[in-house]
Amino acid sequence: MIQASLFGPDPDAGSVKPAGDQPETMRVLIVVKAAPNPSQAYGETVCVAALRLDLEHQGWIRLYPINFRELDQPNKFRKYDIVSLRARPARADPRYESWRPVITSVTTVGHLDGWRRRRRWIDDYLGDTACGLLAQVRQAPPARSLGAVRAKDVDDLIIERHPGWSAEEQAKIDAYVSQLDLLDHAPRTALQAPRFKAWYRYRCEARSCPGHRQGLLDWEFVAHQRKLTDRTDAEAASELRNRWLGQMCAADRETVLFVGNQAKRQHVFSVLGLFYPRR
């Protein structure tokens, strides 16, 4: 049975990556699975954000790249799974939370059901504001790049038609599909662009917050769209708004946004996932 620590972790602990490239064994709680991106080598890659559960190394961690096509079915983990794995510091990424997982080491060892069990771990990380994270990055990059932000209020979810992959992204997909691999037993499939993209407009709990407009990159938002292929654009967008705004951000929900920034544009934060237990 997993027990939470008696004292909350320091969110900024481990702000320097360890020396060397030897993989570390770790146990993490998955809280974010971002939408997949095109990859020439793998077809698609996913960025995962998690909380380390090892008492000597608590804090945020970003695991990238993860190719879910390579994972065995029992270990295709989901949000709020507890996962054991080995990972190396990502030297090409200046953000100190970024690590490269050893895919063959990934093992799912448990799952946290229900908001009550999950929030025992999430509550320790709820001191962030979007304004504060952005100020730190602007003042002294690379600062912390992942956080859990309470939304004081969520004004809107803006939904637009996705324009399709960029020329660079499409080139990666085409290169992957055309590659020959002796281990492939079926034709390679191309990653399809999502039907919609979306942005949240919200205010965080910073006293003078001017408001934020941040893209929604949650895997589940894309998966939800896949279930609406028989609906018109207007009908699908309405159902998405009802779920992702009307329900998850309702007045009776304590809406927390898991946010993260970009490696090349560290001042740009996006909403990677939501935590929304009843108040």
Protein Blocks (a to p, Z undefined) as FASTA:
>chain_A
ZZddfbdcdfkgokaccedjbdcddddddfbdcdddddfklopacddddddfbfklgcdd
ddddddfklpcfklmccehiacdddddddfklmbfkbccddfklpccfbdcehjklmmmm
mmmmmmbcfklmmmmmmmmccddfbdcdddfbafbdcddddebjafklmmmmmmmmmpcc
fkbcbdcddddddfbdcddddddfbfklgbiadddfbfklmmmmmmmmmpcfklmmmmmm
mmmmmmmmgmkbccdddddddfklmmbccdfbdcdddZZ
